[in-house]
Amino acid sequence: MTDGIDDDQWYYNVITKQVERRGEGKGTDHLGPYPTREAAEHAIETVRAREEQLKREDREWGGGE
């Protein structure tokens, strides 16, 4: 651990489409942190699933529009 930040966290770079550790690439291009490399590899699928869930919840809350 460095400066109170966990170095074992992983990020998905949306520009390069590569998994990176903290400090690699520009932070503005990253999704994460994720606890494992494998979780970061599936970042796009995770984001899509969350977005679909939020859309479903919005439709249910808004009366199914």
C-alpha positions as CSV (number, residue, x, y, z in Angstrom):
1,M,0.0,0.0,0.0
2,T,1.3,3.4,-0.9
3,D,0.0,6.7,0.5
4,G,-3.0,4.9,1.8
5,I,-4.0,3.7,-1.7
6,D,-4.2,-0.1,-2.4
7,D,-1.7,-1.0,-5.1
8,D,-3.6,-4.3,-5.8
9,Q,-6.5,-2.5,-7.4
10,W,-7.0,-2.7,-11.2
11,Y,-8.5,-0.3,-13.8
12,Y,-9.9,-0.7,-17.3
13,N,-8.6,1.9,-19.7
14,V,-11.4,2.9,-22.1
15,I,-9.0,4.3,-24.6
16,T,-6.5,1.5,-25.0
17,K,-9.1,-1.2,-23.9
18,Q,-6.4,-2.7,-21.6
19,V,-6.3,-3.5,-17.9
20,E,-3.9,-1.4,-15.9
21,R,-2.7,-0.9,-12.4
22,R,-2.9,2.4,-10.6
23,G,-0.5,5.0,-12.1
24,E,-0.5,3.6,-15.6
25,G,-2.2,5.7,-18.2
26,K,-4.4,8.8,-17.6
27,G,-6.8,8.5,-14.7
28,T,-9.5,10.2,-16.7
29,D,-9.5,7.2,-19.1
30,H,-10.0,4.6,-16.4
31,L,-13.0,2.7,-15.1
32,G,-12.4,1.3,-11.6
33,P,-10.9,0.5,-9.3
34,Y,-11.6,-3.2,-9.4
35,P,-10.4,-5.7,-6.8
36,T,-9.0,-8.1,-9.4
37,R,-7.6,-8.1,-12.9
38,E,-10.4,-10.4,-14.0
39,A,-13.0,-7.9,-12.7
40,A,-11.3,-5.1,-14.5
41,E,-11.3,-7.2,-17.7
42,H,-15.1,-7.3,-17.5
43,A,-15.6,-3.6,-16.7
44,I,-17.6,-2.8,-19.8
45,E,-20.0,-5.7,-19.2
46,T,-20.3,-4.6,-15.6
47,V,-21.1,-1.0,-16.6
48,R,-23.7,-2.2,-19.2
49,A,-25.4,-4.5,-16.7
50,R,-25.6,-1.6,-14.2
51,E,-27.0,0.8,-16.8
52,E,-29.7,-1.8,-17.8
53,Q,-30.6,-2.3,-14.2
54,L,-30.9,1.5,-13.7
55,K,-33.1,1.8,-16.8
56,R,-35.4,-0.9,-15.6
57,E,-35.7,0.8,-12.2
58,D,-36.4,4.1,-13.9
59,R,-39.1,2.6,-16.0
60,E,-40.7,0.9,-13.0
61,W,-40.6,4.1,-11.0
62,G,-41.9,6.2,-13.8
63,G,-44.9,3.9,-14.6
64,G,-43.3,1.9,-17.4
65,E,-42.7,4.7,-19.9
